[in-house]
Amino acid sequence: MKVTTSIQRGAKYLYVKFGEVVTAIEQVAVVKGLPMWEVERQLASGLKKRLIVSARSLMPVQTAPACA
């Protein structure tokens, strides 16, 4: 069962638990009414790691306006 959220596939989000930017891969489950997403984060060594996280722990990345 899919739950509609504002999370978009391939978009970048801030994962609040780690404070790191992750890329949303796909919604994989619904647990207690909360959509769970598979996300991918890049480690400092260049390796990529996938995690399953709640949609409410993902926040859109704010892009700062360019300074003139």
C-alpha positions as CSV (number, residue, x, y, z in Angstrom):
1,M,0.0,0.0,0.0
2,K,1.5,3.4,-1.0
3,V,0.8,6.5,1.0
4,T,1.0,9.8,-0.9
5,T,3.7,12.1,0.4
6,S,5.6,15.1,-0.9
7,I,8.8,13.0,-1.2
8,Q,10.0,12.7,-4.8
9,R,12.2,9.9,-6.2
10,G,15.7,11.1,-7.0
11,A,15.4,14.3,-5.0
12,K,17.8,15.3,-2.3
13,Y,16.7,15.5,1.3
14,L,18.2,16.2,4.7
15,Y,18.0,13.2,6.9
16,V,17.5,14.8,10.3
17,K,18.9,11.9,12.4
18,F,22.4,12.0,10.8
19,G,22.2,15.6,9.6
20,E,23.3,14.4,6.1
21,V,22.0,14.9,2.6
22,V,20.5,11.7,1.1
23,T,18.8,10.8,-2.2
24,A,15.4,9.3,-2.1
25,I,15.2,6.0,-4.1
26,E,11.7,4.7,-3.6
27,Q,8.9,4.1,-1.1
28,V,9.3,0.5,0.2
29,A,6.7,0.1,2.9
30,V,4.1,1.6,5.2
31,V,4.6,1.1,9.0
32,K,1.9,2.2,11.4
33,G,0.6,4.6,8.7
34,L,4.0,6.2,8.0
35,P,5.6,5.8,4.6
36,M,9.1,4.3,4.7
37,W,11.6,5.3,2.0
38,E,14.8,3.7,0.8
39,V,17.4,6.4,0.7
40,E,21.1,6.5,-0.3
41,R,23.8,8.5,1.4
42,Q,27.4,8.9,0.3
43,L,30.1,8.3,2.8
44,A,33.3,10.3,3.0
45,S,35.3,7.4,1.4
46,G,33.0,7.6,-1.7
47,L,31.0,4.5,-0.9
48,K,27.2,4.7,-1.0
49,K,25.0,3.2,1.7
50,R,21.3,2.6,1.5
51,L,18.9,3.0,4.5
52,I,15.2,2.6,5.1
53,V,13.8,5.7,6.9
54,S,10.5,7.3,7.8
55,A,9.3,10.0,5.4
56,R,8.8,12.4,8.3
57,S,12.6,12.2,9.1
58,L,13.3,13.7,5.6
59,M,13.3,17.5,5.1
60,P,13.7,19.2,1.7
61,V,17.2,20.6,1.2
62,Q,17.1,24.4,1.3
63,T,19.2,26.0,-1.5
64,A,20.9,29.3,-0.5
65,P,20.4,32.2,-2.9
66,A,23.6,33.2,-4.7
67,C,25.4,36.1,-3.2
68,A,26.1,39.1,-5.5
